[in-house]
């Protein structure tokens, strides 16, 4: 106002000054606290020239920004691990704005373009969504069944024993139960008959006992399978 009163064109400019470099997101993070306002005057031959009164009162605010100029006076929410938490939350918020709120019609069409679909009606989109759900459910079911089978430690140990016996020619037949299989292996490997008989009894106890055996019983079975060594190869 003083410049205008003196006949010199002047204006107020608002924007941001400073900011904080986010190591988590690798970008300059500018918050509302970095908002700043300054004056500009028109000088002949130079155009608009910035005249910032803040430089006379607190020059650190102009050179370093609000956060750096505050020094030890920063609020507790902008220090230490809370500042890092705010930076990571800003990344999540940015992803939400870009990936969900900003997922407009143009970006939706661009998502289908690599598949040769340039213009899709709601019926086609619904069909694609249904197919995707069915495939995802099928894959999830297969994965769950696979994990369920591997989650049984006794069965996993028996499979390890089967692999060892298969290397010497004693392959488990389709539909063959563990009792018949290990009995046949004991006959094929007479030198390990007693050990295989003990492994069979231990496994049957783990799988079919009326009372659940203690955890040490399972550990003993798994240790016996690891220590099992085949001596001869069956032709």
Secondary structure as UniProt FT lines:
FT   HELIX           2..5
FT   TURN            6..7
FT   STRAND          10..16
FT   STRAND          20..22
FT   TURN            23..26
FT   STRAND          27..29
FT   HELIX           32..34
FT   STRAND          35..43
FT   TURN            44..46
FT   STRAND          47..51
FT   HELIX           54..57
FT   HELIX           59..64
FT   HELIX           66..70
FT   HELIX           71..73
FT   HELIX           76..78
FT   HELIX           80..96
FT   HELIX           97..101
FT   HELIX           105..113
FT   TURN            114..116
FT   HELIX           122..151
FT   HELIX           153..166
FT   TURN            167..169
FT   TURN            174..175
FT   HELIX           178..188
FT   HELIX           190..192
FT   HELIX           193..208
FT   HELIX           215..227
//
